[in-house]
Amino acid sequence: FNAWLDARNAAAAEHLFDDVIPCLTQLVEGEDDPCLLVAITNGRGDPSAISVLAPFFSFTVSGEDHDIFPHRKPSRVIFDAAVERARGLGWAGKLGKGETTWWHVGDDRVNEVEAAAALGMRTVLLERSSDVQLNSFSTMTPEAQKARAATATRADVTLGDLANLQAVIKAFDSKVAFDKGDEMNSASGSSSSSKISGGAGAGKGSGGGSSSSGKNGNGASTKK
């Protein structure tokens, strides 16, 4: 088994998309607002065991962990475990609609986006193809997977790659903060004279990246 796992990790490192390392570097080493990166996976993928990814991720929560199984994504158990561990590392951010500082990046509309949104996280859907990304290991038929995805919660942001993930997140957060201030001003009888142009959904839509780790990635959460 260990030989298979080593081969899997080596293959993951070899088949990373070109935008992965630059994106992770921007998120972790950003001077203004560096992020704490966490991997949330249903399988055995562990960035800490992949040399090119290990420097970026603080920890991994897996659906195969003894204290998680069988509560894989989209169960909230695995997400709650990630939040608890982040708290243990000193993360003091918020969860909840309109005030969260946790962004979850994934490539599955149900297991990633809908599940994370239900916990009050902001979400990025990574769609490197215009087609709905299907799970070849799922027991559901392709048609059933597509039907389920069609009714899933929409991501806050949808992206076709990770090249501009950091900029998109900052733009989204800035717009949310601006809108809150505008609402407060309106309530007091004044209004703002300008709006932020563009926004998170510029381009393909609204979400951002599958496990930001590779072509068969797992979910990754960034917490500011």
Protein Blocks (a to p, Z undefined) as FASTA:
>chain_A
ZZmmmmmmmmmmmmgcfklmmmmmmmmmomklpcddddddfblbdfklmmklmmmpgbdc
dfkbmkloccdcfbfklmmmmmmmmmmnopacdedehiacbdcddfbfklmmmmmmmnop
acddddfbfbdcddfkbcbdfklmmmmmmmgccdfbdcfbfklmmmmmmmmmmmmmmmmm
mmmmmmnopacfbdcehijkgcjblcebehklbmkbcdddddZZ
